[in-house]
């Protein structure tokens, strides 16, 4: 898995801040495929169900993975992946969650994998809504026990859903939110990822603001970030997000700092058994 790609704009290129191309496209690093090639060494093909959904007139694709240990109340992890390639690049994460005993659903944003269209902040939100509607339509999913999981760029759709469905009378209420190495906002990405300390709004049409939305969540939160993340710095992003999240969550919000972990190595740095145990501990506490 690769980090978010950052575009550098400078006066050396003889363009003003206002005339530089927007960075929105550089938030996304998709790879399109004609067919998915997914390993079945851990997850048997019999446990994997291909899914096709409609989002804003575009077809998007995903996979529902059924745990052999699933009961009617087994949590479903609704996984939102990072900006690199697509589902195939995150299949090892599906294998970890399969080993942990969860039902899992992963999908490709527009332009990723087999999914049609082109991604933007608006399409990320629409795709997340379409994927959620699919999950809620399944009879074998406990609709009161869906846990949102966002990795890197996937923080945008996962935090979006957690904030949108935060009211007591919402049609859907997430059981919990797990984030891994997510960024605070486009402004923070620009200021920490370029040579120029320029407000992100000058370079990006969309703000991709997890920081604003995480203040509105009401579900339990587990925020994970590596101390050696060189791409999304733990201080500028992880700690800032955790401080902004509400203090009255039940159980209390939790910030898991993983010493020595980089942007994409949290499960491996923790050691897989510890990573799985932490997720299981979280989903047990929020029952």
C-alpha positions in Angstrom: 0.0 0.0 0.0 1.3 3.4 -0.9 1.0 6.8 0.8 -1.1 9.7 -0.5 0.6 11.4 -3.4 1.3 15.1 -2.8 1.7 17.7 -5.6 4.4 20.4 -5.1 3.7 23.9 -6.5 6.3 26.6 -6.1 7.3 30.0 -7.5 10.1 28.3 -9.3 7.5 27.0 -11.7 6.6 30.6 -12.5 2.9 30.2 -11.5 1.0 32.1 -8.9 -0.9 30.2 -6.2 -4.1 31.2 -7.8 -3.1 29.9 -11.3 -1.7 26.5 -10.1 -3.9 23.5 -11.1 -6.1 22.3 -8.3 -4.7 19.4 -6.3 -7.9 17.5 -6.0 -6.9 14.9 -8.6 -3.7 14.2 -6.7 -5.7 13.0 -3.7 -6.5 9.9 -5.8 -4.1 7.3 -7.2 -6.4 4.7 -8.8 -5.7 1.6 -10.8 -8.4 0.3 -13.1 -8.7 -3.5 -13.7 -10.9 -5.5 -16.1 -11.3 -8.2 -13.5 -10.3 -8.6 -9.8 -7.6 -11.0 -9.0 -8.0 -11.8 -5.3 -6.0 -14.4 -3.3 -8.0 -17.3 -1.9 -5.1 -18.6 0.3 -6.8 -17.2 3.4 -10.3 -16.3 2.4 -11.9 -19.1 0.4 -13.8 -18.1 -2.8 -17.0 -19.5 -1.2 -16.8 -16.7 1.5 -16.5 -13.9 -1.1 -19.6 -12.4 -2.7 -19.0 -9.9 -5.6 -21.3 -6.8 -5.4 -22.3 -4.3 -8.0 -24.0 -1.0 -7.0 -25.2 2.2 -8.6 -23.8 5.5 -7.4 -24.8 8.7 -9.2 -25.3 6.8 -12.5 -22.0 5.0 -12.2 -21.4 1.3 -11.4 -19.2 0.7 -8.4 -18.0 -2.6 -7.3 -17.3 -4.3 -4.0 -17.0 -7.6 -2.1 -18.9 -8.9 0.9 -16.9 -11.4 2.9 -18.8 -13.7 5.2 -17.1 -15.1 8.2 -17.6 -18.9 8.8 -18.0 -18.0 12.5 -20.7 -15.4 11.9 -23.8 -15.3 14.0 -26.9 -13.1 13.5 -25.2 -10.5 15.8 -21.6 -10.6 14.3 -20.2 -7.1 13.7 -19.8 -6.1 10.1 -16.7 -4.1 9.3 -17.5 -1.5 6.6 -14.0 -0.9 5.2 -13.1 2.3 3.3 -9.7 1.9 1.7 -6.8 4.3 0.9 -6.0 6.3 -2.2 -3.7 3.7 -3.8 -4.9 1.3 -6.6 -8.0 -0.3 -5.1 -9.4 -3.4 -3.4 -6.6 -5.7 -4.6 -4.0 -3.5 -2.8 -6.0 -3.9 0.5 -6.9 -7.6 0.3 -4.4 -8.4 3.0 -6.5 -6.2 5.4 -9.6 -8.2 4.5 -7.6 -11.4 5.4 -6.8 -9.9 8.8 -10.4 -9.1 9.4 -11.5 -12.5 8.2 -9.1 -14.1 10.7 -10.6 -11.9 13.4 -14.1 -13.4 12.7 -15.9 -10.3 11.3 -18.1 -10.0 8.3 -16.5 -7.4 6.1 -17.5 -5.2 3.2 -15.0 -3.4 1.0 -15.8 -1.4 -2.2 -13.9 0.6 -4.8 -14.5 4.3 -5.2 -15.3 5.7 -8.6 -12.3 5.2 -11.0 -10.8 2.5 -8.8 -10.7 -1.2 -9.8 -13.8 -1.9 -12.0 -15.7 1.1 -10.7 -16.8 3.6 -13.3 -16.4 7.4 -13.1 -13.9 9.7 -11.5 -13.4 10.4 -7.8 -13.9 13.6 -5.9 -14.9 14.5 -2.4 -18.5 14.6 -3.6 -18.3 11.2 -5.3 -16.6 9.7 -2.2 -19.6 10.7 -0.1 -22.1 9.4 -2.7 -20.2 6.1 -3.2 -20.2 5.6 0.6 -23.9 6.2 0.7 -24.5 3.7 -2.1 -22.4 1.1 -0.3 -24.1 1.7 3.0 -27.5 1.3 1.3 -26.4 -2.0 -0.1 -25.2 -3.2 3.4 -28.5 -2.2 5.0 -30.4 -4.2 2.3 -28.8 -7.5 3.3 -30.8 -9.7 5.6 -27.7 -11.4 7.0 -26.2 -8.1 8.3 -27.1 -6.9 11.8 -28.0 -3.3 10.9 -27.4 -2.2 14.5 -23.8 -3.6 14.5 -22.0 -2.0 11.6 -18.6 -0.6 12.4 -17.1 2.0 10.0 -13.4 1.6 9.3 -11.4 4.2 7.4 -7.8 3.9 6.3 -5.9 7.0 5.1 -8.1 8.5 2.3 -10.8 6.2 3.6 -11.2 8.5 6.6 -13.1 10.9 4.4 -16.1 8.6 3.6 -16.0 6.9 7.0 -16.0 10.1 9.0 -18.6 11.5 6.7 -21.0 8.7 7.4 -20.3 8.8 11.2 -21.0 12.5 11.3 -24.1 12.4 9.0 -25.8 9.6 10.9 -25.0 11.0 14.4 -28.5 12.1 15.5 -30.6 9.8 17.7 -33.4 9.6 15.1 -31.0 8.9 12.2 -32.1 6.0 9.9 -28.7 4.4 10.4 -26.5 4.7 13.5 -22.9 3.3 13.2 -21.9 1.1 16.1 -18.4 2.5 16.1 -15.8 4.2 14.0 -12.2 2.9 13.6 -9.7 5.1 11.8 -6.2 4.3 10.8 -3.6 6.9 9.7 -6.2 9.4 8.5 -5.5 13.1 7.8 -7.2 16.1 9.4 -7.9 18.1 6.2 -6.6 19.2 2.8 -5.2 22.3 4.4 -3.2 20.2 6.8 -2.0 17.9 4.1 -0.8 20.8 2.0 0.9 22.5 4.9 2.7 19.4 6.0 3.3 17.9 2.6 4.7 20.7 0.5 7.6 23.1 0.8 5.2 26.1 1.0 3.0 26.8 4.0 0.0 27.8 1.9 -3.6 27.5 2.9 -4.9 24.4 1.3 -8.0 26.1 -0.1 -5.8 27.9 -2.6 -4.8 24.7 -4.2 -7.7 22.4 -3.6 -11.4 22.8 -4.6 -12.5 20.4 -1.8 -11.4 20.5 1.7 -11.7 16.8 2.6 -12.2 18.0 6.2 -12.2 15.1 8.6 -11.4 17.6 11.3 -14.7 19.5 10.9 -16.8 16.3 10.7 -15.2 14.3 13.5 -16.5 17.0 16.0 -20.0 15.9 15.0 -19.7 12.1 15.6 -21.6 10.4 18.4 -20.5 6.8 18.0 -17.5 5.2 19.9 -14.1 6.0 18.3 -10.8 4.1 18.0 -8.2 6.3 16.3 -5.0 4.6 15.4 -1.8 6.3 14.1 1.8 5.4 13.8 4.5 7.6 15.4 6.8 7.1 12.4 4.2 8.0 9.7 6.2 10.3 7.4 3.3 11.1 5.1 0.4 11.9 7.5 2.2 13.2 10.6 0.7 12.0 13.9 1.0 15.4 15.6 -0.5 17.5 12.8 -3.2 15.0 12.0 -3.8 12.1 14.4 -3.5 14.1 17.6 -5.4 17.1 16.2 -8.3 14.8 15.1 -8.4 13.1 18.5 -8.5 16.4 20.4 -11.4 17.5 18.1 -13.5 14.4 18.6 -16.2 14.8 21.3 -15.2 14.0 24.9 -18.6 12.5 25.9 -18.5 9.4 23.7 -19.4 6.1 25.4 -17.2 4.2 25.8 -14.6 7.1 25.9 -12.8 7.8 22.6 -9.5 6.0 22.4 -6.2 7.1 20.7 -3.9 4.2 19.9 -0.3 5.5 19.2 1.8 2.7 17.6 5.5 3.3 18.2 7.5 2.9 15.1 4.6 2.3 12.7 4.6 4.0 9.4 1.7 5.1 7.2 0.8 1.6 6.0 2.4 -0.7 8.6 0.2 -0.4 11.7 -1.0 -4.1 11.8 2.5 -5.5 11.1 4.2 -3.2 13.6 1.7 -4.1 16.3 2.1 -7.8 15.3 -1.0 -9.2 13.7 -2.3 -11.0 16.8 -2.1 -7.8 18.8 -3.8 -5.8 16.0 -6.7 -8.3 15.8 -7.0 -8.4 19.6 -7.3 -4.6 19.7 -10.1 -4.6 17.2 -11.9 -7.4 19.0 -11.5 -5.5 22.3 -13.0 -2.4 20.8 -16.0 -4.2 19.1 -16.6 -6.1 22.3 -16.7 -2.9 24.5 -19.2 -1.2 22.2 -21.8 -4.0 22.1 
